[in-house]
Amino acid sequence: MNPRHSNEQKLGEVIKEIIAEFRLGKKLNEARVIGSWEKIVGTMIARHTVQLRIVNQVLFVEVDSAALRNELTYAREKIRKKLNKIAGEELLKEVVFK
């Protein structure tokens, strides 16, 4: 008796097909980027981050300190590039601090 039937597929292949079928790749990359926020900016800045959201390739970051917001504004291009590297694509066109 053959343990593999003709209609069996590897789990990884099935997951890739589901991601492609439902066009979830971009949303998964967005979640990966948001999940990597603390790794990129560090614990101290992450503690002062109130909200992160991505809308039309723009990452909106709400922070609870005006001074920190000002400092992050100077580093936004560097942060954007690091986050895009994690995504493996040009996911973010801009980072806006509020």
C-alpha positions in Angstrom: 0.0 0.0 0.0 1.4 3.4 -1.1 1.3 5.9 1.8 1.0 8.8 -0.7 -2.1 9.2 -2.8 -2.1 11.1 -6.1 -4.1 14.0 -4.6 -1.8 14.6 -1.6 0.4 17.7 -1.5 3.0 19.0 0.9 1.5 21.3 3.5 3.9 24.2 2.4 2.6 23.9 -1.2 -1.0 24.1 0.0 -0.3 27.1 2.2 1.4 28.9 -0.7 -1.6 28.2 -3.0 -4.0 29.5 -0.4 -2.0 32.7 0.1 -1.9 33.2 -3.7 -5.6 32.3 -4.2 -6.8 34.8 -1.5 -4.1 37.4 -2.3 -2.9 37.4 1.3 0.8 38.0 0.5 0.7 41.7 0.9 -1.3 41.5 4.2 1.2 38.9 5.6 4.1 41.2 4.7 2.4 44.1 6.4 1.8 42.0 9.5 5.5 40.9 9.4 6.6 44.6 9.2 4.4 45.7 12.1 5.6 42.7 14.1 9.2 43.7 13.5 8.8 47.3 14.7 10.4 46.7 18.1 13.4 44.9 16.5 14.0 47.8 14.2 13.6 50.8 16.5 14.4 49.2 19.9 12.5 48.6 23.1 12.5 52.2 24.4 10.9 53.6 21.2 8.5 50.7 20.9 7.3 51.4 24.4 6.3 54.9 23.4 4.6 53.7 20.2 0.8 53.9 20.6 -0.3 52.6 17.3 1.0 51.3 14.0 -1.0 51.0 10.8 -0.3 50.7 7.1 -2.6 52.5 4.6 -1.8 52.7 0.9 1.9 51.9 1.4 2.3 54.5 4.2 3.1 53.4 7.7 1.5 55.7 10.2 3.2 55.6 13.6 1.5 57.3 16.6 3.9 58.0 19.5 3.2 59.5 22.9 6.0 62.0 22.9 6.5 65.1 20.8 10.2 65.1 21.3 10.5 61.4 20.2 8.2 62.1 17.2 10.6 64.9 16.2 13.7 62.6 16.5 12.0 59.8 14.6 11.1 62.1 11.8 14.8 62.5 11.0 15.3 58.8 10.9 12.2 57.9 9.0 14.0 57.0 5.7 16.4 54.7 7.4 13.5 53.0 9.3 11.5 52.7 6.0 14.4 51.0 4.3 14.9 48.5 7.2 11.2 47.6 7.3 11.1 47.1 3.5 14.2 44.8 3.8 12.3 42.7 6.3 9.3 42.6 3.9 11.5 41.6 1.0 9.8 44.1 -1.2 9.1 47.8 -1.5 6.1 47.6 0.8 6.3 51.1 2.3 6.7 54.3 0.3 6.6 56.5 3.4 6.6 56.5 7.2 4.6 59.2 8.9 4.9 60.0 12.7 1.9 61.4 14.5 
